[in-house]
Amino acid sequence: MSRVRKKLIILALEIGMEHRRKHSMRIKYLIPLGFMLLLAFTSRAQTLEVGVFGGGSYYLGDLNPTLHFNQTQFAFGGLARYNANNRWAFKLSYTRAKVQGDDTRTQAVDNRELNFKSVIHDVAFVAEFNFWDYFTGSKKSNYAPYIFAGVGMFTYNPTTLGGVALRPLGTEGQNVGFDGRSQYGSIGLAFPFGIGFKYSVSERVGLTFDWSMRKTFTDYIDDVSTTYADNPDEIADPTQSHSAGMQRGDRTKDDWYGIIGISLTYKFNLFSTKRCDNLKW
């Protein structure tokens, strides 16, 4: 065999081996990639749950600094939850809540005797993380504790317990610009966060219990924040025993409100139900 032919044979063998090596490398990477894609499309559990909420609401602020669940009022609303998988979900909710506070009940400050109530319209978007696998309709992963956090907006309109609107009165001198003050708004930003528990009642129905707090950036949910103004009337100073500049509230701490209750939801599958759903086993 000539030297040229030997070189051609060796070159052909090397090309063939290189081709097989590259082909095997492609297979090496394509197999796990294909497996991951197959897993993603066969085990996905995206569902949408729509439901109603009922429970209670309360506030923490100048008229109730520390007592959780004090003077809890009725709250109700609706929600939509998108379940991305068995650990993560995203919820959009609306809650109509009521909060109130009364110095005569909490004794937060002696000789003040202020009170208020307000309806709060709360819209929140939160991300939920399940500590265990959970899927509504599953026979195995049918309950889980979870935590959540997000962002929200709310409206509020404080009145006295007797129903007198407080914002228009400028109880701390807002209407006359006392100490440079101006009227506060009726819309606020909130950061909701909390804990809960999910339970699958049936193939389509889910039940959740949760408790959340709303961190706000206003100190006027209760219409109390700073000091008394000039010549306060009986609503601004029920005891008529304070002069301008005396402490009325604590401006260094913003108000909070909490919501606790139960949600009942109905599940809708977002993809074909003809596939095998391993979460049901």
C-alpha positions in Angstrom: 0.0 0.0 0.0 1.4 3.3 -1.0 2.3 6.0 1.5 -0.3 8.4 0.0 -3.0 5.8 0.3 -2.1 5.1 4.0 -2.3 8.8 4.7 -5.7 9.1 3.1 -7.0 6.1 5.1 -5.6 7.5 8.3 -7.1 10.9 7.5 -10.5 9.3 6.7 -10.4 7.4 10.0 -9.5 10.6 12.0 -12.4 12.5 10.3 -14.8 9.7 11.1 -13.7 9.5 14.7 -13.9 13.3 15.0 -17.4 13.2 13.5 -18.5 10.5 16.0 -16.9 12.4 18.9 -18.8 15.6 17.9 -22.0 13.6 17.4 -21.6 11.9 20.8 -21.1 15.4 22.4 -24.2 16.6 20.8 -26.1 13.6 22.1 -24.5 14.2 25.5 -26.0 17.7 25.7 -29.2 17.1 23.8 -30.3 14.2 26.0 -30.5 16.2 29.3 -31.8 19.2 27.4 -34.6 17.1 25.8 -35.3 15.5 29.2 -35.7 18.9 30.8 -37.9 20.1 28.1 -40.0 17.0 28.3 -40.2 17.4 32.1 -41.2 21.0 31.7 -44.1 20.2 29.3 -45.3 17.0 31.0 -45.1 18.0 34.7 -46.2 21.7 34.5 -49.2 22.4 36.8 -50.2 25.9 35.9 -53.7 26.5 37.1 -55.9 29.5 37.9 -58.0 29.7 41.1 -60.8 32.2 41.5 -62.6 32.7 44.8 -64.0 34.7 47.6 -62.6 35.9 50.9 -64.2 36.5 54.3 -62.6 37.4 57.7 -61.6 40.4 59.8 -59.4 43.5 59.8 -57.8 45.7 62.4 -55.3 48.5 62.7 -52.2 49.5 64.6 -51.4 53.2 65.1 -51.6 56.1 67.5 -55.0 54.9 68.9 -53.9 51.3 69.2 -50.1 51.0 69.2 -49.5 47.3 70.0 -52.7 45.3 70.5 -53.2 42.9 67.5 -56.8 42.0 66.7 -58.1 44.8 68.9 -61.5 45.9 67.7 -61.4 43.6 64.7 -64.0 44.5 62.1 -65.6 42.5 59.2 -63.7 42.2 55.9 -64.5 40.5 52.6 -63.3 40.4 49.0 -62.3 38.4 46.0 -59.1 36.9 44.6 -57.4 35.3 41.6 -54.4 33.0 42.1 -52.1 31.8 39.3 -50.3 28.6 40.4 -47.0 28.6 38.4 -46.0 25.2 39.9 -46.4 23.3 43.1 -44.3 25.7 45.1 -44.9 29.2 43.6 -48.1 31.1 43.1 -49.1 34.7 42.4 -52.3 36.3 43.8 -54.2 39.4 42.9 -56.8 40.3 45.5 -59.4 43.0 46.5 -60.5 43.4 50.1 -63.1 45.7 51.6 -61.9 46.1 55.2 -63.0 48.2 58.1 -60.7 49.4 60.9 -61.3 51.5 64.0 -59.6 52.7 67.2 -60.8 54.3 70.4 -58.7 55.8 73.2 -61.3 54.9 75.8 -60.8 51.2 75.0 -57.0 51.0 74.5 -55.9 53.8 77.0 -53.0 54.5 74.6 -52.7 58.1 75.9 -54.4 59.5 79.0 -56.8 62.4 78.7 -57.0 62.3 74.9 -60.2 60.4 74.1 -59.9 60.4 70.4 -61.6 57.8 68.2 -62.0 56.9 64.5 -63.3 54.4 62.0 -62.5 54.0 58.3 -63.5 51.8 55.4 -60.4 50.6 53.5 -60.4 49.4 49.9 -57.3 47.3 49.4 -55.9 45.9 46.2 -52.8 43.7 46.5 -50.5 41.6 44.3 -48.4 39.1 46.2 -46.1 36.1 45.5 -46.7 33.0 47.5 -44.2 30.3 48.4 -45.4 26.9 49.6 -43.1 25.2 52.1 -44.3 21.8 50.8 -45.5 20.7 47.4 -49.1 21.7 46.9 -51.7 21.3 44.1 -55.4 21.8 44.4 -56.9 18.4 43.4 -53.8 16.4 44.4 -54.3 13.3 46.6 -50.8 13.4 47.9 -49.7 17.1 48.0 -53.1 18.4 49.3 -52.0 20.7 52.1 -49.1 23.1 52.8 -48.1 26.1 54.9 -46.9 29.1 53.0 -45.6 32.6 53.2 -46.3 35.6 50.9 -45.2 39.2 50.3 -45.9 41.9 47.6 -47.2 45.3 47.0 -50.6 47.0 47.1 -52.6 50.2 47.1 -55.5 51.2 49.4 -57.9 54.0 50.0 -59.1 55.3 53.4 -61.4 57.9 54.8 -61.3 58.4 58.5 -64.4 59.5 60.4 -65.4 59.6 64.1 -67.2 56.6 65.5 -70.3 58.8 65.1 -69.7 59.3 61.4 -68.2 62.8 61.2 -65.6 63.0 58.4 -62.3 64.0 59.8 -60.1 64.9 56.8 -62.2 68.0 55.8 -61.9 69.3 59.4 -58.1 69.6 59.3 -57.9 68.5 63.0 -54.2 69.2 63.2 -54.3 72.5 61.5 -54.0 71.3 57.9 -56.6 73.7 56.6 -54.9 76.8 57.9 -51.3 75.7 57.2 -50.5 75.4 60.9 -46.8 74.6 61.3 -46.6 74.3 57.5 -49.0 71.4 57.4 -51.2 70.5 54.4 -54.1 68.2 53.8 -53.2 64.5 53.7 -54.5 62.3 50.8 -56.9 59.4 50.6 -54.8 56.9 48.7 -51.7 55.1 50.0 -49.1 52.5 49.1 -48.8 49.4 51.2 -46.5 46.3 51.4 -48.5 43.3 52.4 -46.8 40.2 53.9 -47.9 37.2 55.9 -48.4 33.5 56.5 -51.1 31.0 55.6 -52.1 27.4 55.1 -53.6 25.8 52.0 -55.8 22.7 51.9 -57.3 20.9 48.8 -61.0 20.2 49.6 -61.7 18.4 46.3 -60.6 18.1 42.7 -61.4 21.7 42.0 -62.0 23.4 45.3 -59.3 24.8 47.6 -59.4 26.4 51.0 -56.8 28.8 52.4 -56.4 30.5 55.8 -54.0 33.4 56.0 -53.0 36.4 58.2 -51.3 39.4 56.7 -50.1 42.8 57.8 -49.9 45.9 55.6 -47.0 48.2 56.1 -48.2 51.7 55.0 -46.5 55.0 54.5 -49.1 57.3 56.0 -49.7 58.2 59.7 -53.2 59.4 59.0 -55.4 56.3 58.7 -56.6 57.3 62.1 -56.4 61.1 61.5 -53.8 61.4 64.3 -50.1 62.1 63.7 -48.5 65.3 65.1 -49.5 68.0 67.6 -52.6 70.0 68.4 -53.2 73.2 66.4 -54.5 76.6 67.4 -58.0 76.6 69.1 -58.9 73.0 68.4 -62.6 72.2 68.4 -64.2 69.3 70.4 -63.7 66.8 67.7 -60.0 67.6 67.4 -59.6 67.8 71.2 -62.6 66.1 73.0 -61.2 66.9 76.5 -60.5 70.6 75.6 -57.4 70.4 77.8 -54.6 70.9 75.2 -53.0 73.9 73.7 -51.3 74.4 70.3 -48.1 72.5 69.9 -48.9 69.8 72.6 -48.3 66.2 71.5 -51.4 64.6 69.9 -49.7 61.6 68.0 -46.4 60.1 67.2 -45.3 61.2 63.7 -42.3 58.9 63.7 -44.4 55.7 63.3 -46.7 55.1 60.3 -50.0 53.2 60.6 -50.4 49.5 59.9 -53.5 47.4 59.3 -54.0 43.6 59.4 -56.3 41.2 57.5 -57.1 37.7 58.6 -59.5 35.2 57.2 -60.5 32.3 54.9 -60.6 32.0 51.1 -62.6 29.5 49.1 -61.4 29.1 45.5 -62.4 27.1 42.4 -59.6 25.8 40.1 -59.4 26.1 36.3 -56.8 24.2 34.3 -54.9 26.4 31.9 -53.6 23.5 29.8 -55.0 20.3 28.4 -56.1 17.8 31.1 -55.3 14.8 28.8 -51.8 14.6 30.1 -50.7 12.6 33.1 -50.6 14.7 36.2 -48.1 13.1 38.6 -49.2 15.5 41.4 -52.5 13.5 41.8 -50.7 10.4 42.9 
